[in-house]
Amino acid sequence: MSATKQQKSAKDVPYELIYWPGIPGRGEFIRLALEEGGADYTDTAHTGKGMDETLVQIDGKNIGDDNNPPPLAPPILRHGDLLISQTPNILLYLGPRLGLVPPAEGEDGDPDAIYRINALTLTALDGLSNEVHDCHHPIASSLYYEDQKEESLRKSRDFVKNRLPKFLGYFERVLTGKASGDGPWLYGGRLTYADLVLFQVVDGVKFAFPKAMSAAQTSGKYVLVFRLYDAVKTRPKIKEYLASKRRQSYSQGIYRYYPELDLTETDTPQPVQ
């Protein structure tokens, strides 16, 4: 199917997010974009169909349809006859449609902006989402946390001491640079979906590692990162969303809190029981 026909068929219909119920997970990055963009959308996590809809999509017998290959894992976005997966890929699709990237055309068009914004998004997801998940599942996702607690402690210690400062420091440098523009945002002096992603990963790490993030915030090394976090949190649509029942609580998803992993850079971890 041509790109022109695909876009036309999906243009005026609501978005549908297909994701597990009960956890914010990676679906939360998509929800924040849809909410900030004022999109008309449904979310299977809140329709009672989340588990069944997701399982159908990732079932080993699903081979897709005439145009869409089967997704491997959620989040999954359905828009008309388009079905796509992978968090950054979905955001790449939604960004121009929801006004969350600068326009590519026109007198002040920035056709390369979306690639820079996507790079920032991928970096945030790599270091402050995927690596956080690996802190409580460092050996295998198929094993319970209780089966890898000793390794989780070692991984978390390294994350807090080395990886967390590396990624917070990187985004502080981005926000200090000229390309970020005026104001609290990562690129071009305006909010983009990369800012929403950075907000969410910071929020998640604050839940998973509150001691380390409190120390990072009071250190004064990442003033601009936390300023962006606060700026996103107070945007009217995001503020309303965060106070609503649509915003699910952290539990057993990417961001989990285990007291024994709640370390600071200077803590000496105790043996796990």
Summary of the structure (lengths in Angstrom):
residues: 273
radius of gyration: 19.3
end to end distance: 56.4
largest distance: 62.8
contacts: 846
relative contact order: 0.13
helix: 53%
strand: 6%
